[in-house]
Amino acid sequence: MKTALLFCFILFLAFVSGCSGDETAQADAPVDMIELEIIDSIGVEMGDSNYVLGAIEGAAFGSRGEIMVLDRSAACIMVYDQSGEFLARISRRGTAPGELENPISFAVLGDGRICVCDPWRGGIMTWLPDYSFEGVKIPVSENAPALMQGASDSGFVAGQVGYSFSGDDIIASVSFVRYDLEPEPSRVYMENSFTFDFMDLTNTLEQSLFWGCFTADRSGNVYFALMDPDDYVIKGLREDGTEFMTAAGEVVDVEKSPSEIADEEAWILAKLEGWDANWGIRDYQPQPFRNQVRQLAVDGSGRLWALRGTAEDPTFDVFDSTSGEFLFTAHLPGVGYEGLFWNFAFGDSMAVSWSDSPELYPQIYVIPLPDPDMSGE
């Protein structure tokens, strides 16, 4: 039984890398696109150890705009300025106070503190904005928060998995929650429950890894979208869970090619092997169509960026995060098929991206964001 629970938990750690409301905005296809541009990259295959990244588990922007990268294999956070120069290394592998063993997620909070979730080191640990270690703030040994993202004040949002039993069945519950550095979530925004079946890896992944995506802004608002081939609706919720807006995009059916399905299976295998949890991979059957939305983010200008799952070159529909009004579409040309494996983190005036492809050595790509008055017209 413990093996089953651990397996489902590890699957959830990979869950990525989204109704009604007051207003709904529709993203229409004919709008001119704004082109994004990569201006720099951080990371080398071999050489200076300050620039060799092992396994990128996430990225975020610090309180002074610095770029922070969680390297799970090195058990540390690498810190760079916006021109890509190395600044600092937060923590290292070890068992002393402030050291990490197997970090699975991190976030920069609204107050500038840095949180890292490492259940093998006791839970969620925090560092002050000057990178000095503060301590373990939330004891965690199981059902750890994953995919943490900083919110307002001392809060962060995350995905979390829990379990209950109904007769002989294990009921897994995947939730989108907020924590405020207390042992229990201060708010549960969304929840998805399903029966965990050892023999049905496909359903387990669809209900966890590909369930939904979320983000938060510094005002305490949160945003959620299902990762679904037939649904493109983003919900905006206040910190207390009250829904205040929706934004909708055009649903475009894009069927996966046989090679894409094979690559998805290989990607899943690489993820599970990374956590020593590759049981049952031969039974995984990717769904035949691409999801409409696969990531959400809010920039410093209050714009909500929705990464389309249907496009190969990274393509975003951009909305006003308060009203849901559609603003423009932005895309990063020249990436091609590899864009299906890219993840993004947004700051005030720039974004960074990295690839989950096991074929490439880890790098961070630096992308300036368009000015706030850009409308796409």
QUILINSUL-V941876 format. One record per pair of residues at least 4 apart in sequence whose ideal C-beta (glycine too) atoms are under 7 Angstrom apart, sorted by sequence separation. I is the first residue (numbers start at 0). GAP is how many residues later the second one is. D is the distance in Angstrom with one decimal. If there is no record, write none. Layout:
i/gap/d
I/GAP/D
I/GAP/D
This chain:
i/gap/d
0/4/6.6
1/4/6.1
2/4/6.1
3/4/6.6
4/4/6.2
5/4/6.3
6/4/6.5
7/4/6.5
8/4/6.9
43/4/6.7
46/4/6.6
60/4/5.9
61/4/4.1
79/4/5.6
80/4/4.9
94/4/6.2
107/4/7.0
108/4/4.7
118/4/6.5
120/4/6.7
126/4/5.6
127/4/4.9
139/4/4.7
150/4/4.1
164/4/6.9
181/4/6.6
199/4/6.3
200/4/6.3
201/4/6.3
202/4/6.0
203/4/6.1
204/4/4.4
205/4/5.2
206/4/5.8
216/4/5.1
236/4/5.6
237/4/4.4
255/4/4.3
257/4/6.4
258/4/6.3
259/4/6.4
260/4/6.7
261/4/6.5
262/4/6.2
263/4/6.4
264/4/6.4
265/4/6.4
266/4/6.5
267/4/6.3
268/4/6.0
269/4/6.4
297/4/6.9
298/4/5.1
310/4/3.9
319/4/6.6
334/4/4.0
346/4/6.9
369/4/3.9
46/5/6.7
60/5/6.9
70/5/5.7
79/5/6.2
93/5/3.4
126/5/6.4
150/5/5.5
164/5/6.3
165/5/5.5
204/5/6.2
215/5/6.8
225/5/4.9
236/5/6.5
255/5/5.1
271/5/4.7
272/5/4.8
297/5/6.9
318/5/5.7
319/5/4.3
345/5/4.7
354/5/5.4
45/6/6.8
60/6/6.4
61/6/5.4
79/6/5.7
80/6/5.7
92/6/6.6
107/6/5.6
108/6/6.3
126/6/5.5
127/6/5.6
149/6/5.4
150/6/5.4
164/6/6.8
178/6/5.6
179/6/4.6
196/6/6.6
215/6/4.7
236/6/5.5
237/6/5.7
271/6/4.2
297/6/5.5
298/6/6.6
318/6/6.4
344/6/6.6
43/7/4.8
60/7/7.0
69/7/5.5
70/7/5.8
79/7/6.0
90/7/6.0
91/7/5.8
92/7/6.3
116/7/5.0
117/7/6.5
126/7/6.0
148/7/6.2
162/7/6.1
163/7/4.7
177/7/6.2
178/7/6.4
235/7/6.9
236/7/7.0
306/7/6.5
307/7/4.7
318/7/5.6
319/7/6.1
334/7/6.9
343/7/5.4
344/7/5.3
42/8/5.9
43/8/6.0
58/8/6.7
59/8/5.2
68/8/6.7
78/8/4.5
90/8/5.8
92/8/6.6
105/8/6.7
106/8/5.1
125/8/4.4
147/8/4.9
148/8/5.3
162/8/6.8
176/8/3.9
177/8/5.3
195/8/6.4
213/8/6.4
214/8/5.2
224/8/6.6
234/8/5.9
235/8/5.4
295/8/6.8
296/8/4.7
318/8/6.1
353/8/6.5
41/9/6.6
58/9/6.5
67/9/5.3
68/9/4.7
78/9/4.3
90/9/5.0
105/9/6.1
114/9/5.5
115/9/5.2
125/9/6.7
162/9/6.0
163/9/6.9
177/9/4.3
193/9/7.0
213/9/6.4
224/9/4.5
235/9/4.1
268/9/5.9
271/9/6.2
295/9/7.0
306/9/5.6
307/9/6.7
316/9/6.8
317/9/4.7
343/9/4.9
353/9/6.6
42/10/4.8
58/10/5.0
105/10/4.4
124/10/6.9
147/10/4.5
176/10/6.5
213/10/4.7
235/10/6.9
295/10/5.8
305/10/6.2
317/10/5.3
342/10/6.6
353/10/5.4
67/11/5.4
77/11/6.0
78/11/6.5
105/11/6.9
114/11/5.3
124/11/5.2
125/11/5.0
146/11/6.0
160/11/6.2
161/11/4.6
176/11/5.1
222/11/5.8
223/11/5.1
234/11/5.8
304/11/4.6
305/11/4.7
317/11/6.9
341/11/5.2
342/11/5.8
353/11/7.0
57/12/4.6
104/12/4.5
113/12/6.6
124/12/7.0
145/12/6.1
146/12/4.9
160/12/6.8
176/12/6.6
211/12/5.9
212/12/5.8
222/12/6.8
233/12/6.5
268/12/5.0
294/12/4.0
316/12/5.7
317/12/6.0
351/12/5.2
352/12/4.6
55/13/6.0
56/13/4.5
65/13/5.4
66/13/4.6
75/13/5.3
76/13/4.0
102/13/5.1
103/13/5.5
112/13/5.1
113/13/4.4
122/13/5.4
123/13/5.6
144/13/3.5
145/13/5.1
160/13/5.3
161/13/6.8
174/13/5.4
175/13/4.7
193/13/4.3
211/13/6.3
222/13/5.3
232/13/5.9
233/13/4.5
267/13/6.5
292/13/5.3
293/13/5.5
304/13/5.5
315/13/6.8
341/13/5.3
342/13/6.4
351/13/6.5
65/14/6.6
75/14/6.1
76/14/6.5
102/14/6.7
103/14/6.8
112/14/6.7
121/14/4.8
123/14/4.0
145/14/7.0
175/14/4.1
211/14/5.1
212/14/5.9
292/14/6.8
303/14/6.9
314/14/6.7
315/14/4.8
340/14/5.0
351/14/5.8
352/14/6.3
55/15/6.6
56/15/4.2
65/15/5.7
66/15/6.6
75/15/4.9
102/15/4.6
112/15/6.1
122/15/5.0
144/15/5.1
158/15/6.5
159/15/5.0
174/15/6.7
191/15/6.2
211/15/5.6
220/15/6.0
221/15/5.0
232/15/5.2
292/15/6.7
293/15/3.9
302/15/5.3
303/15/4.5
340/15/4.5
351/15/6.9
52/16/6.5
54/16/6.4
74/16/6.7
75/16/5.3
99/16/6.5
101/16/6.1
112/16/6.6
122/16/4.4
123/16/6.0
158/16/7.0
174/16/4.6
210/16/6.4
220/16/6.8
231/16/6.0
267/16/5.9
291/16/6.9
292/16/6.0
314/16/4.1
340/16/4.4
349/16/6.4
350/16/4.7
53/17/5.1
54/17/4.5
61/17/6.9
64/17/6.0
74/17/6.3
100/17/6.0
111/17/3.7
121/17/6.0
122/17/3.6
142/17/6.2
158/17/6.0
159/17/5.4
209/17/4.9
220/17/6.1
231/17/4.1
291/17/5.8
302/17/6.8
303/17/4.1
313/17/6.5
337/17/6.2
349/17/6.2
52/18/5.5
54/18/4.1
74/18/3.8
99/18/5.0
101/18/4.7
142/18/5.9
172/18/5.9
173/18/4.8
219/18/6.9
220/18/6.9
231/18/7.0
290/18/3.8
291/18/6.2
301/18/6.9
302/18/6.3
312/18/5.4
313/18/4.4
349/18/5.1
350/18/6.1
53/19/3.1
73/19/6.9
100/19/4.1
142/19/5.6
156/19/6.9
157/19/6.0
191/19/5.3
219/19/3.5
231/19/5.2
264/19/5.9
289/19/4.9
301/19/5.0
312/19/5.9
337/19/6.0
348/19/6.8
349/19/5.7
53/20/5.0
100/20/5.2
156/20/6.8
172/20/4.6
289/20/4.8
301/20/6.5
312/20/5.6
348/20/5.5
65/21/6.1
99/21/5.8
118/21/5.1
156/21/5.2
157/21/6.6
171/21/6.9
229/21/6.5
264/21/6.5
313/21/5.9
118/22/5.7
170/22/5.8
171/22/5.8
189/22/6.7
263/22/4.6
312/22/5.0
116/23/6.7
118/23/6.9
154/23/5.6
155/23/5.7
297/23/5.3
312/23/6.5
75/24/6.7
89/24/6.8
154/24/6.5
170/24/6.1
171/24/4.5
302/24/6.4
311/24/5.6
52/25/6.8
74/25/4.1
118/25/4.7
154/25/4.7
260/25/4.9
311/25/5.2
313/25/4.7
74/26/6.2
153/26/5.8
168/26/5.2
169/26/4.3
312/26/5.2
74/27/7.0
116/27/5.4
150/27/6.4
153/27/5.1
311/27/5.0
74/28/6.0
116/28/5.8
311/28/6.0
313/28/5.6
76/29/6.5
71/30/7.0
255/30/6.7
71/31/5.8
116/31/6.2
255/32/5.8
69/33/6.0
114/33/6.4
173/33/6.7
188/33/6.0
254/33/5.9
255/33/6.7
144/34/6.4
173/34/5.2
189/34/5.5
254/34/5.6
255/34/6.1
50/35/6.7
97/35/3.5
188/35/6.5
253/35/6.5
331/35/6.8
49/36/4.1
69/36/4.7
96/36/6.5
175/36/6.8
252/36/6.0
253/36/4.6
76/37/6.9
89/37/6.0
173/37/5.6
306/37/6.5
41/38/5.5
175/38/5.1
67/40/6.7
103/40/6.5
104/40/6.7
109/40/6.1
329/40/6.8
89/41/5.2
104/41/5.1
106/41/3.9
108/41/4.8
109/41/6.2
112/41/6.9
114/41/6.1
137/41/6.8
250/41/5.9
304/41/6.4
41/42/4.8
103/42/6.1
104/42/5.9
105/42/6.1
106/42/5.4
107/42/4.6
109/42/4.4
110/42/5.8
39/43/7.0
87/43/5.7
104/43/4.4
106/43/4.4
109/43/4.9
110/43/5.4
137/43/6.3
248/43/6.7
39/44/4.9
136/44/4.7
138/44/6.6
62/45/6.8
108/45/5.5
109/45/6.8
137/45/5.8
56/46/6.6
59/46/6.9
61/46/5.7
108/46/6.6
327/46/6.4
56/47/6.7
57/47/6.3
59/47/6.3
60/47/6.6
108/47/6.0
160/47/6.9
296/47/6.2
298/47/4.8
299/47/6.5
327/47/5.8
328/47/6.4
56/48/6.9
57/48/5.8
59/48/4.7
175/48/5.8
188/48/5.8
294/48/6.8
297/48/6.7
299/48/2.9
326/48/6.3
327/48/2.7
62/49/3.4
106/49/4.4
294/49/6.1
296/49/4.0
298/49/6.8
299/49/6.2
326/49/6.6
188/52/5.8
104/53/7.0
186/54/5.8
253/56/4.3
156/57/6.1
246/57/6.8
248/57/6.5
228/58/6.7
251/58/5.1
156/59/4.6
228/60/3.8
231/60/4.0
228/61/6.3
230/61/6.3
231/61/5.9
228/62/5.6
233/62/6.7
204/63/7.0
227/63/5.9
228/63/6.5
226/64/4.4
227/64/6.3
150/65/3.9
156/65/5.6
62/66/4.7
148/66/5.8
151/66/5.5
226/66/6.4
148/67/5.5
151/67/6.0
226/67/5.8
151/68/3.9
224/68/4.5
248/68/5.0
150/69/6.3
298/70/5.7
224/71/6.1
300/71/4.0
233/72/6.1
246/72/4.4
222/73/5.2
266/74/6.8
244/77/7.0
246/77/4.0
244/78/6.2
245/78/5.8
200/79/4.4
204/79/6.6
244/79/4.0
212/80/6.5
205/81/6.8
209/81/6.6
212/81/6.2
214/81/4.2
216/81/4.2
222/81/6.1
224/81/6.8
200/82/5.0
201/82/5.6
212/82/5.2
213/82/6.3
214/82/5.2
226/82/6.9
200/83/4.9
201/83/5.0
212/83/5.2
214/83/5.7
235/85/6.8
151/87/6.8
235/88/6.6
269/88/4.2
266/89/6.5
59/90/6.7
12/91/5.4
266/91/6.9
220/100/6.8
216/104/6.2
109/108/5.1
16/130/6.7
14/131/6.7
14/132/6.7
12/133/4.9
8/134/6.7
11/134/6.0
14/144/5.6
11/147/6.7
11/149/4.2
8/152/5.7
7/153/6.5
4/158/5.9
11/162/6.3
7/164/5.3
3/166/6.2
7/188/5.4
3/192/6.6
10/193/6.0
14/193/5.0
15/193/6.8
3/194/6.4
10/194/6.4
14/194/4.6
17/194/4.7
13/195/5.4
17/195/3.2
7/196/6.5
11/196/4.9
14/196/6.4
17/196/6.2
10/197/5.3
15/197/6.5
10/198/6.1
17/206/5.7
17/207/2.6
17/208/5.9
17/209/5.7
18/214/5.2
20/214/7.0
20/215/6.8
17/216/6.7
18/216/5.3
54/219/7.0
28/221/5.7
20/222/5.1
21/222/6.2
22/222/5.5
23/222/4.9
24/222/5.1
25/222/5.4
26/222/4.1
27/222/6.4
20/223/6.2
21/223/5.8
23/223/6.9
24/223/6.8
26/223/5.8
20/224/4.7
23/224/5.5
20/225/4.0
19/226/6.5
18/227/5.4
13/257/4.6
12/262/6.6
9/265/4.4
9/267/4.2
81/268/6.6
6/270/5.6
6/272/6.4
17/275/4.9
15/278/6.7
16/278/6.7
17/278/5.5
64/282/6.2
83/282/6.6
64/283/6.6
60/284/6.9
59/285/5.4
66/285/5.8
58/286/4.3
60/286/3.5
26/290/4.2
58/293/5.2
24/294/6.0
33/294/5.5
35/294/5.4
35/295/6.7
58/295/6.4
68/295/5.9
32/296/4.7
33/296/4.4
34/296/6.6
35/296/4.4
30/297/6.3
32/297/6.4
66/297/6.7
30/298/5.3
32/298/5.2
34/298/5.9
55/298/4.8
24/299/4.6
26/299/4.8
22/300/5.6
23/300/6.3
24/300/4.8
25/300/6.6
22/301/5.0
24/301/4.4
26/302/6.9
58/305/6.3
55/306/4.8
54/307/6.8
53/308/6.8
52/309/4.0
44/316/4.3
42/319/5.6
42/320/3.7
41/321/6.6
42/321/5.8
40/322/5.1
41/322/4.2
40/323/6.6
40/324/5.3
40/325/6.9
16/326/5.4
39/326/4.2
37/327/4.8
38/327/5.6
37/328/6.8
37/329/5.7
38/329/6.1
36/330/6.7
35/331/5.4
36/331/7.0
33/336/5.3
33/340/6.0
33/342/5.7
31/344/5.5
30/345/5.5
